[in-house]
Amino acid sequence: MATARLVPAHRAPKSPAEPAAAPAPASPGRRRTRLTALVFVAPLLAYLAAFYAWPLYRNLDLSLRDYTVRSFVSGHAPFAGWENFRAVLADPTFAPAMRHTLVFTFVSLAFQYVIGLALAVFFNRHFPLAPVLRALFLVPWLLPLIVSASTWSWMLNSESGVVNHALHLVGVEPVGWLTSPDWALTSVIIANIWIGIPFNLVILYSGLQNIPGELYEAAALDGAGPWQRFRRITLPLLRPVSTIALLLGLVYTLKVFDLIWIMTKGGPGDSSSTLATWSYQLGFGTLLPKFGPGAAVGNLLILIALAFGLLYVRVQRRQEK
């Protein structure tokens, strides 16, 4: 007689009709933790929505509609699609403004970084009065931008500027820094470099403080010279800090408006006009404002900044890998 084979209870197969076990209800402590997290995150989300998401949406809406002064006040404007972008790209001012924007951005970034790095290495030697001198270099960064731009406008004045006066003393003919189409863009680049050097100095100096001094001592014992120590130790270990400094400088320099507007207003002609100043001129600098094309130029500037930022981050990640 065959005996029945018993199956243990924990191995018995479940019936297909048997419902799945319901998840355990969240404990009061877990719900309280989630609620606390939402309370802390809510102000940040509100801030981002009010000062980032909403302005971006409004700017995009302006660029896709045919706004006039009357429709801007009433809030009702016909949908124009991509017509504002087509008009901007076909405008003769677009190519010079784009070229000036790129030249202004990359020349400023290059000089700001190189000079800031040189000053950071210089002050890293901890000589007497180094903290005082380092604090004095921060003055351009601390001054209001309108004060800095007005000061540079006075210094580079063609008739009464101290720069032309100094050139006259050494026998050089005066230069029309702000009135000549050949020198206007150079003048605003010089002023922007002066303003941006302290930022790079602070960021790179903080990065140098985190490099162990034992590495330099070991390299010196192995016979490495100052340039080899700088190239083999300082630059590689400063790469993450340099990425932050250059990326933030790139985003900031692309959208510089007030410095150029105070010094040259984009002129003479369009010789120092950038996408930022052109956007302002289209939207607010004429008797009949063109809100749609002005917003379209602003959106193009945002896309350019985003593209360059993502490209730079990607290149840095590849180098790190």
Secondary structure, 3 states (H helix, E strand, C coil): CCCCCCCCHHHCCCCCCCCCCCCCCCCHHHHHHHHHHHHHHHHHHHHHHHHHHHHHHHHHHHHCECCCHHHHHHCCCCECCCHHHHHHHHCCCHHHHHHHHHHHHHHHHHHHHHHHHHHHHHHCCCCCCHHHHHHHHCHHHHCCHHHHHHHHHHHCCCCCCHHHHHHHHCCCCCCCCCCCCCCHHHHHHHHHHHHHHHHHHHHHHHHHHCCCHHHHHHHHHCCCCHHHHHHHHHHHHCHHHHHHHHHHHHHHHHCCCHHHHHHCCCCCCCCCCCHHHHHHHHHHCCCCCCHHHHHHHHHHHHHHHHHHHHHHHHHHHHHHC
